[in-house]
Amino acid sequence: MLPTENGYPLRLFVPGWEGNISIKWLRRIKLGTEPWNFRSETARYTDPMPNGKWRQFSFEMETKSVITRPSGDMKIERGPLEIEGFAWSGTGTIKGVDVTMDGGRTWHTAQLEEPVMDKCLTRFRYRWNWQGEPAVIASRAIDNHGYVQPTVAQLQEKRAITGFVQHHNGIMPWAISQSGEVSNAIG
């Protein structure tokens, strides 16, 4: 049963594309051969580029992972803990996730949780013994095509992106202070 908040009576679901394409509360479908250029497509799902140009229609979900625990506004205690998160790819299957606790200098293989399926969320876990030192944790996913989730800086350089990017698949780091407080560490 599809609940009202998830789109009842009918929802269009498009695997591998960003969530805004999976339209909620669908009442009718109108087909076309060219982009419709709706405000939601042109204002929110575009990437700024040099010379005032914009890359439009970045709908396909690229390989990405995020750590959900510990994450923003949490506080952790010294000792053993489990880093947890999700990884996904709109073009295939997650084959691995690496986790760093030193801001990307070294990476460690996380454990994937079954089932691991095409174009679906994949849970991952990594056991870590936090000693109370400041840390920057992050994850990076690898898909079945060998694509490795990039850093935000790598994305900006590769795509010549200038300015803020609303949606992207760059690595999302969390900073952990000596007191155990977790905060966003995007530079």
Secondary structure, DSSP 8 states (H G I E B T S, - for coil): ---GGGTTT-----TTB-GGGS-SS-------SS----HHHHHHSEEE-GGG-EEE---B--SEEEEEES-TT-B--SEEEEEEEEEE-TTS-EEEEEEESBTTSS-EE-EE-S---TTS-EEEEEEEEE-SS-EEEEEEEEETT--B---HHHHHHHHT--S--SS------EEE-TT-BEEE---
